[in-house]
Amino acid sequence: MSTSLILANATVITADGTDPLENAFIRVDGSRISRISRTPIPSTDANVIDCTGMTVIPGLIDAHTHISAGDYLNKVHLLPTAVNAARGFRALSECLDYGITTIRDAGFTDYGFKQAVLEGSAEGPRMHLAIAPLSQTGGHSDFRTREEDDYRRADGIYHPGMVADGPDACRRAAREVLRRGADQIKIMASGGCTSPTDSVDHTQFTDEEMRAIAYEARAQEKYVMAHAYTPQSILACVAAGIRSIEHGNGVDEEAADATRESGTFAVPTVATYELLLRDGLAGGMPEDQVTMVKKVLGTAYEALEILKDRGVKIASGSDVLGPHQGYKTYELELKARVLGAQGALEASTRTNAELIGVDQDLGTITEGKLADVVVLSRDPLADITALQDKSNFQLVLSEGRILRDRRNA
């Protein structure tokens, strides 16, 4: 059976900053895109798929996921391990349903999920894992209540935050998550909405602590991603050599300028706040945490405007948790309110690939790159919400392999 295929007569959104190609042809040989043409490609040795009326985009990348966050109440550790595993693998499968062929997991997910996908025991996107986020005592990944003393332990499925104080302890914690298989290190440089003993306004980790962590990442040719809301925490991260600022809802012009000048990426996440504000109270989320969600959502779109206006490299993540795992592509609709549909799509493809360091192979539809390709029955530039209906995803290819085929569904 031929390992070559041709997608014929498609509208192709290359996501490289150029206009879509109309009535174009894409040839895939093995795992890579071998040719893109505006005229028919010889097809005697290839399977031809007629894509008339359809739109082709690169495989989507979600640069901020939490596959093992099976709820948003910090009670994952109370669930049976088998339930946590089942929820995680379901979340991975759902990524493919919505054309997400690569994820960067921002913490809590065990390397075993990645191994299972790599060996073919489970289906899912390629994964870049942070394993356990690093937190100071009382920080955003210290999930102990004021009455608890003992740290929660990893169960082989879910890795709670690793608490470390002082440069030496931070250095050891960084080395530990790298040993466990981290592709990047995640730190909590400010407070968060769902941790029990801090506030989103808090600045966390000292300059010395962050520099120690960043050094350990660079020593293994990896990098640090930082949860940070406030201008103070963003500026500290930039000074420490952090590669990406996650969320950044409180960014101001000074912090945005510093982010741009250093080449640091911003990874705004909006969907999770909209969803938590909508469903949090009904789902049992404490009222004070919902109040903090409302606070950061109140500045989310303004932050996007600032980042755009100041020329910061804007990547994209959804950060969805628990029952919201299937809403990852909702993020593109929300970003499009500020970036436009094309900008939101490019943030979720080309810029995310650059952020993760895989732009030589992924992120755009380009000859020579891996054939991570999605065929849609509707044009997402005309209606970005098309990405939220999995029935629109006619074909999902990863490295030339068809993982989803709904043409006859």
Buried (B, 14 or more C-beta within 10 A) or exposed (E): EEEBBBBBBBBBBBBEEEEBBEBBBBBBBEBBBBBBBEEEBEBEEBEBBEBEEBBBBBBBBBBBBBBBBBBBBBEBBEBEEEEBBBBBBBBBBBBBBBBBBBBBBBBBBBBBBBEBBEEEEBBBBBBBBBBBBBBBEBBBBBBBEEEEEEEBEBBEBBBBBBBBBEBEBBBBBBBBBBEBBBBBBBBBBBBBBBBBBBBBBBBBBBEEBBBBBBBBBEEBEBBBBBBBBBBBBBBBBBEBBBBBBBBBBBBBEEBBBBBBEBEBBBBBBBBBBBBBBEBBEEBEBBEEBBEBBBBBBEBBBBBBEBBBEBEBBBBBBBBBBBBBBBBBBBBBBBBBEBBBBBBBBBBBBBBBBBBBBBBEBBBBBBEEBBBBBBBBBBBBBEBBBBBBBBEBBBBBBBBBEBBBBBEEE
